[in-house]
C-alpha cells in the first residue's frame, strides 16, 4: 500500500489572515482616484458657491443684478457633474458588472420616486440610496445618486435649471452613506441604527440644499421671505430659515421619517442582498485568461 502521491496543501497563517481580511473587507465597485477626487472637489466647490452666493455676494455684484438669469447660468453645473461621472468611470475602469449594478439600482431608484410623488415627503428612493451607498462605497454612491436623480427627472418630467442642484445634492446624500464608519465590520442592529441616524440629518440637508437652489429667485415683492438683494447677511439668513419652516420643513421631516422607517423595516434584507450581489460580482478580482490547451 502506497501513500497518496498528491500531498495535502495547508494554508499558512499569512494565507489564512489574507483570506479572512478579504472576507471581511467589502469590495468597492468604484474607487475614487486622484482625477475623480479633483473633479468631485471642483463640482462640489462650484455647487456650494452656486447655492450659498446670496449670503456672500455684495448687492452691486453682477450675480445679484442678473439674479433672474442665474438659474440658467448655474445649470452649467450639469456639465461638471457629467465630468465627475466620466472621470470616475474612466479612472476606475468600471467593468460591465458594475455598470449593470449601476443601471439596476438607478432604474429602481428612479421608479421609486413617483410612488410618493413627493406628497408629504413620502419619497422611498432615499432609503435605497442610503443602503446602496453604504454597501458600494462613496465613489459608486456619488455616481448612483446623480444618475438616479437624472433618470427620475426624465421619468417625472422634472427637467429644469434646478435639476443639476438635485443631482449634486443626491450625489452628496448617497456618497455620505458610503463614508460612514465601520463599513467592513459593523453589522446588525448597530449598523441599521447608524444608517437611521444618518438618514435624518441627511434628508433635512438635502431639502435645505434644494431650497437654496430656488429661494434666491423668488419675487421679493410677493413674499417677505424672499431673498433681499440689499438686506444684510443676518436678515437673509433669518428669511431663509423662515422660508424653510414655512414651505418645506413638513416635506423634509416626512422624507426623513420615510427613510428611517423603510431602513428599519427593509434595511437588513436589502443590505444582505446588496452584499451578496457584491460578493458574487467580485468587482476587485482581476480578470485572467487561461492559455488554450496544446
Backbone torsions as a table, in degrees:
resi	resn	phi	psi	omega
1	UNK	NA	124.8	-179.6
2	UNK	-105.2	158.0	178.1
3	UNK	-74.5	159.7	176.1
4	UNK	-62.6	122.9	-177.9
5	UNK	-69.5	-16.1	-179.3
6	UNK	-92.6	107.6	-177.4
7	UNK	-70.3	148.7	177.9
8	UNK	-82.9	124.3	-178.3
9	UNK	-82.5	143.1	179.0
10	UNK	-121.1	136.3	179.9
11	UNK	-75.4	132.8	176.1
12	UNK	-75.2	162.2	177.0
13	UNK	-57.3	-35.2	178.8
14	UNK	-66.2	-39.0	179.7
15	UNK	-67.2	-42.2	178.6
16	UNK	-62.4	-40.1	178.3
17	UNK	-63.8	-39.2	178.8
18	UNK	-65.1	-42.5	179.4
19	UNK	-65.0	-39.8	179.4
20	UNK	-66.2	-40.2	178.3
21	UNK	-63.9	-40.1	178.8
22	UNK	-67.5	-29.6	-180.0
23	UNK	-74.1	-30.9	-177.6
24	UNK	-90.9	-27.0	-177.9
25	UNK	-79.5	127.5	-177.7
26	UNK	-80.2	126.1	178.9
27	UNK	-67.2	152.0	179.4
28	UNK	-118.6	131.4	-178.1
29	UNK	-72.4	-30.6	-179.1
30	UNK	-133.8	130.4	174.6
31	UNK	-103.7	134.6	176.9
32	UNK	-83.2	107.5	176.9
33	UNK	-92.1	-173.8	-177.2
34	UNK	-58.8	-45.5	-179.4
35	UNK	-66.5	-39.8	179.7
36	UNK	-65.3	-42.9	179.4
37	UNK	-64.8	-39.7	179.1
38	UNK	-65.1	-44.1	178.9
39	UNK	-65.6	-40.2	178.7
40	UNK	-65.4	-41.6	178.8
41	UNK	-63.7	-40.1	178.8
42	UNK	-64.4	-47.6	179.8
43	UNK	-63.1	-39.5	-179.9
44	UNK	-67.2	-40.8	179.7
45	UNK	-64.4	-45.2	178.6
46	UNK	-66.3	-38.0	178.2
47	UNK	-63.5	-43.8	177.6
48	UNK	-63.4	-40.7	178.1
49	UNK	-63.4	-40.4	-179.9
50	UNK	-68.7	-28.7	179.9
51	UNK	-83.6	-36.5	-170.9
52	UNK	-102.0	5.6	-176.5
53	UNK	-59.7	-30.4	-179.3
54	UNK	-60.5	-24.0	-176.8
55	UNK	-91.2	-5.5	-176.5
56	UNK	-127.9	-23.0	-177.1
57	UNK	-73.6	128.5	176.7
58	UNK	-68.4	154.0	-176.4
59	UNK	-57.6	-29.5	-177.3
60	UNK	-86.3	2.8	-176.6
61	UNK	-71.7	159.5	179.8
62	UNK	-68.4	-29.4	179.8
63	UNK	-63.9	-43.8	179.1
64	UNK	-68.1	-38.6	-178.9
65	UNK	-65.5	-31.0	179.7
66	UNK	-112.7	40.6	-174.1
67	UNK	-63.4	-29.0	179.8
68	UNK	-74.0	-22.7	177.4
69	UNK	-93.0	-9.5	-174.8
70	UNK	-61.1	-35.8	179.6
71	UNK	-56.4	-38.5	-179.7
72	UNK	-75.2	-32.8	177.5
73	UNK	-66.2	-44.0	-179.0
74	UNK	-74.0	-10.2	176.1
75	UNK	-66.0	-12.9	175.6
76	UNK	-64.0	-11.9	174.4
77	UNK	-57.6	-28.4	-180.0
78	UNK	-59.3	-37.3	178.3
79	UNK	-63.6	-42.1	179.0
80	UNK	-66.0	-38.7	178.2
81	UNK	-64.0	-41.0	176.4
82	UNK	-63.2	-37.8	177.4
83	UNK	-63.9	-38.5	177.2
84	UNK	-62.0	-46.9	-179.5
85	UNK	-62.6	-44.4	-178.8
86	UNK	-64.1	-42.4	179.4
87	UNK	-65.6	-39.9	179.4
88	UNK	-63.9	-45.4	-177.6
89	UNK	-68.1	-43.9	-176.9
90	UNK	-68.0	-35.7	-177.4
91	UNK	-79.6	-35.0	-176.7
92	UNK	-82.5	-10.8	-176.5
93	UNK	63.6	51.0	-175.1
94	UNK	-59.6	118.9	-177.1
95	UNK	-84.8	174.2	-178.3
96	UNK	-63.9	-31.9	179.8
97	UNK	-68.3	-39.7	177.8
98	UNK	-68.8	-37.9	177.1
99	UNK	-62.9	-40.7	179.0
100	UNK	-64.2	-42.9	179.1
101	UNK	-66.7	-38.5	176.5
102	UNK	-61.2	-42.3	-179.8
103	UNK	-66.2	-42.3	-179.1
104	UNK	-65.3	-47.3	-176.7
105	UNK	-69.1	-40.1	179.4
106	UNK	-68.0	-38.1	177.1
107	UNK	-66.4	-39.0	177.8
108	UNK	-65.1	-45.1	178.6
109	UNK	-62.7	-41.5	178.7
110	UNK	-64.7	-35.0	178.9
111	UNK	-73.0	-28.1	179.7
112	UNK	-74.2	-27.3	-174.5
113	UNK	-61.8	-44.6	-178.1
114	UNK	-70.7	-11.4	-177.0
115	UNK	-59.5	-49.1	177.5
116	UNK	-89.1	-16.9	-179.4
117	UNK	52.6	26.0	179.0
118	UNK	74.9	3.9	-177.8
119	UNK	-66.1	120.4	178.9
120	UNK	53.5	26.8	178.4
121	UNK	78.0	13.9	179.8
122	UNK	-79.9	85.7	-177.4
123	UNK	-124.1	92.2	-174.2
124	UNK	-69.9	-12.7	-178.3
125	UNK	-65.3	-24.0	-174.7
126	UNK	-68.6	-36.8	-179.3
127	UNK	-68.2	-34.5	177.0
128	UNK	-66.6	-36.4	178.0
129	UNK	-66.0	-38.8	178.5
130	UNK	-62.9	-47.7	-178.5
131	UNK	-66.9	-39.5	-179.3
132	UNK	-67.7	-43.2	177.5
133	UNK	-63.5	-36.7	178.6
134	UNK	-62.0	-44.4	-175.0
135	UNK	-79.9	-42.0	-168.9
136	UNK	-98.5	-2.4	171.7
137	UNK	95.1	166.1	-174.9
138	UNK	-67.5	-35.9	-179.5
139	UNK	-64.3	-51.8	176.7
140	UNK	-62.9	-36.2	-178.5
141	UNK	-62.4	-44.1	-179.9
142	UNK	-64.2	-44.4	178.8
143	UNK	-63.2	-44.2	-179.1
144	UNK	-62.7	-45.2	-180.0
145	UNK	-61.4	-43.5	-179.2
146	UNK	-67.1	-46.1	-178.0
147	UNK	-66.6	-39.4	179.7
148	UNK	-63.1	-44.0	179.5
149	UNK	-66.3	-37.2	177.0
150	UNK	-63.9	-45.4	-179.9
151	UNK	-65.5	-40.0	180.0
152	UNK	-68.1	-32.9	176.6
153	UNK	-64.6	-40.4	176.6
154	UNK	-66.4	-36.0	-177.7
155	UNK	-71.3	-38.0	-176.0
156	UNK	-98.3	-1.1	-178.0
157	UNK	74.4	24.0	-178.3
158	UNK	-94.6	40.6	-178.8
159	UNK	-89.5	127.0	179.8
160	UNK	-175.5	-174.3	-178.9
161	UNK	-64.8	-15.4	178.2
162	UNK	-81.4	-17.0	-174.3
163	UNK	-60.6	-42.4	178.1
164	UNK	-59.4	-36.3	178.9
165	UNK	-67.7	-39.9	177.2
166	UNK	-64.7	-40.1	178.4
167	UNK	-63.7	-43.6	179.8
168	UNK	-65.7	-44.6	-179.7
169	UNK	-64.0	-40.5	178.8
170	UNK	-69.7	-34.2	174.7
171	UNK	-62.6	-44.1	175.7
172	UNK	-62.3	-43.4	-177.8
173	UNK	-58.5	-48.6	-177.1
174	UNK	-74.1	-37.7	178.4
175	UNK	-63.8	-37.0	179.6
176	UNK	-60.6	-35.7	177.4
177	UNK	-65.0	-33.9	178.0
178	UNK	-73.6	-16.7	-180.0
179	UNK	-93.5	-1.6	179.4
180	UNK	-64.5	148.4	-176.8
181	UNK	-72.6	163.1	174.8
182	UNK	71.5	29.7	-175.8
183	UNK	-65.1	-32.3	-176.1
184	UNK	-91.1	-20.0	-172.4
185	UNK	-124.5	-27.2	-176.9
186	UNK	-76.2	124.7	-178.0
187	UNK	-140.7	171.4	173.7
188	UNK	75.2	-148.5	-175.0
189	UNK	-62.4	-36.7	-178.9
190	UNK	-62.3	-40.0	179.2
191	UNK	-67.9	-41.6	178.9
192	UNK	-61.5	-43.3	178.7
193	UNK	-64.3	-37.0	176.9
194	UNK	-63.0	-44.1	179.6
195	UNK	-66.2	-36.6	176.3
196	UNK	-65.9	-42.3	178.9
197	UNK	-64.2	-30.6	176.2
198	UNK	-77.0	-38.8	-173.7
199	UNK	-62.7	-33.2	-177.5
200	UNK	-66.7	-59.0	-179.9
201	UNK	-67.0	-31.6	179.9
202	UNK	-67.0	-39.7	177.3
203	UNK	-65.1	-39.7	176.6
204	UNK	-66.7	-39.3	179.2
205	UNK	-65.9	-37.1	176.6
206	UNK	-61.0	-45.5	178.2
207	UNK	-62.6	-38.7	178.6
208	UNK	-64.5	-42.5	-179.7
209	UNK	-64.2	-44.1	179.4
210	UNK	-69.5	-28.7	173.9
211	UNK	-64.3	-41.9	179.7
212	UNK	-62.3	-26.8	-179.2
213	UNK	-68.9	-27.3	-176.9
214	UNK	-115.5	-22.1	-175.6
215	UNK	-59.0	-40.9	-176.8
216	UNK	-64.9	-13.5	-172.9
217	UNK	-105.4	12.9	172.5
218	UNK	-73.6	155.1	178.2
219	UNK	-78.3	116.7	-177.5
220	UNK	-63.2	-29.0	179.6
221	UNK	-68.9	-33.3	-175.6
222	UNK	-80.9	-21.1	-176.8
223	UNK	-148.0	136.8	176.8
224	UNK	-79.7	-2.4	177.1
225	UNK	-94.6	-1.3	-176.9
226	UNK	-76.5	164.9	177.2
227	UNK	-65.7	132.2	177.4
228	UNK	-106.7	116.5	-176.4
229	UNK	-61.8	-33.2	-178.2
230	UNK	-96.7	-1.3	-177.7
231	UNK	-80.0	148.3	176.6
232	UNK	-68.4	168.2	-176.9
233	UNK	-59.9	-43.6	-178.5
234	UNK	-61.3	-39.2	179.7
235	UNK	-67.4	-41.2	178.5
236	UNK	-67.6	-36.1	175.5
237	UNK	-62.9	-42.1	177.9
238	UNK	-64.5	-40.0	178.3
239	UNK	-64.6	-42.5	-178.8
240	UNK	-66.9	-39.9	177.8
241	UNK	-61.7	-44.7	178.3
242	UNK	-66.0	-36.2	177.8
243	UNK	-62.2	-43.8	179.1
244	UNK	-64.9	-41.1	178.7
245	UNK	-64.0	-39.4	-173.4
246	UNK	-81.8	-28.4	-169.8
247	UNK	-113.8	-35.6	-168.7
248	UNK	-126.6	-8.7	-175.3
249	UNK	-60.9	-39.5	178.4
250	UNK	-60.7	-42.2	177.8
251	UNK	-68.9	-40.0	-179.6
252	UNK	-65.8	-41.5	177.2
253	UNK	-66.4	-39.2	176.2
254	UNK	-62.1	-39.8	177.0
255	UNK	-63.9	-42.2	180.0
256	UNK	-65.5	-44.5	-179.6
257	UNK	-64.8	-42.6	178.7
258	UNK	-61.3	-42.9	179.1
259	UNK	-62.3	-43.5	-178.7
260	UNK	-67.4	-45.6	-177.0
261	UNK	-63.8	-45.9	179.6
262	UNK	-67.5	-33.9	176.6
263	UNK	-66.1	-40.7	178.2
264	UNK	-65.9	-39.0	-175.2
265	UNK	-82.1	-49.6	-172.7
266	UNK	-103.8	-9.9	-175.1
267	UNK	-55.9	-52.6	-177.8
268	UNK	-57.4	-42.1	-178.4
269	UNK	-67.2	-46.1	-176.9
270	UNK	-70.0	-36.6	176.5
271	UNK	-61.2	-44.2	178.0
272	UNK	-63.0	-40.5	-179.9
273	UNK	-66.0	-42.3	179.4
274	UNK	-66.2	-40.5	179.3
275	UNK	-69.2	-36.6	176.8
276	UNK	-64.7	-43.4	178.4
277	UNK	-64.6	-36.6	179.0
278	UNK	-67.0	-41.3	178.1
279	UNK	-64.2	-42.2	-179.8
280	UNK	-69.5	-33.3	178.0
281	UNK	-68.7	-32.0	177.9
282	UNK	50.6	59.7	-175.9
283	UNK	-57.9	-36.6	-172.2
284	UNK	-92.5	1.2	179.3
285	UNK	-77.1	131.2	179.4
286	UNK	-69.6	145.1	178.6
287	UNK	-88.1	123.1	180.0
288	UNK	-125.2	153.6	-179.8
289	UNK	-124.3	129.9	178.2
290	UNK	-80.1	142.6	177.6
291	UNK	-67.5	142.9	179.2
292	UNK	-64.4	145.7	-179.4
293	UNK	-65.2	136.9	179.0
294	UNK	79.3	NA	NA
